[in-house]
């Protein structure tokens, strides 16, 4: 039991550290695209770490199955939402201080893959 509690506590604390890293990155990074990248990566890592800690703390139960489904939901939806937000910001024209615009040709309609 003590190892289970230590492992669960470690995972929950690491999840909180991921969330703290996300908060710092949102304040420190210079543009929207960098902030979205940090937010989508760290929020997935932090959320999964905390939920895994809860699964270990709870043991095998119906609640653990629901938490596992929540992890799958996080893995699917968070990257999709991050991609949708950054793509819509790009298409809207929000290009603050980008060094290189690799999608310039695609935005102008000059698709070279045709």
N, C-alpha and C positions, 0 to 999 in steps of 0.2 A: 504493500500500500504506500509506503513512504517513497519508493522510486516512482510510482505513478504520480504522486502529488508533486514531486520535484520536477518530473518531465512536463507535467501539465503547467506548472508555474513558469518553467523556463520558456515554453512555447507562448504563453500569454504575455510574458514580459518582452519577448522578442517581437511579438505582434505590436505591442505598445511602442517599442522602439521604431518599428517600421512606420507607424502612424506619426510619431514625432518627426521622423525624417521627412515624411510627406509634408507636414506643416512647415518645416524649415525650408524645404525646397520651394514650396508655393510662395514663400516670402522672399527668397533669395534669387531665384532664377529670373533672368531678364525678360523673357518673352512668353507669350501664351503657349507656344508649341513645346518649349522646354518644361513649362509647368504641367502641361497635360501629360507629357511623357512620364514625369516623376510621379504624378498623382495616380496614373493608371497602374504603373508598376508597383509602387509601394503600397497602395491600398489593397491590391490583390494579395501581396505577400503578407501584409499585416492582418488582413481579414482571415486568410487561410490559417495563419499561425494561431490566432486566437481561437478560431473554431476547432482546429485540431486539439488545442489544449483543453477545450471544453469536452470534446469527444473522449479524450483520455481520462479526464476527471470523472465523466459520467459512467464510463464503461460501456459494455454492450447492452443497448436498450433501444426502444423505439425512438427516443429522443436523439440518440447517436445517428440513427438512419436519417432523420430529418436534417441534422446538422451536416451530414455527408452530402445530402441533396443540396443544401445551401452552398456548400463549397463548389459543387458542380455548377450551380447557378452563377456564382461569382466568377468562376473561370470562363464562363461563356459570355456573360453580359458586360463585365467591366471593360475588357479590351474592345468590344464592339462599340460601346458607348464612347469610349475615348477616341476611337477611330472616327466615329460619326461626328463628334464635336470638332475635332481638328480638321476634318475634311470640309465641313460646312464653314468653319472659320476661314479656311484657305479659299474656298469658292466665293465667299462673301467679299474677299479682298483684304483680309486682315493679314498683312505681310510685314509686320514690324521688324526691322533690322535683320532680315534673313540674309545670310551671306551668299547662299547659292540656292536658286530656285530650280529644282530638278523637274518639277511638274509644269513648267512654263509652257512647253510645247503642247502638253495634253490639255491645258486650260484654254489655249488659243484654238484648239480644234485640229491641230496638226499632229494627228496620231500616226506615228511612224510604223506601227505594227500592222497596218492594213495591207 
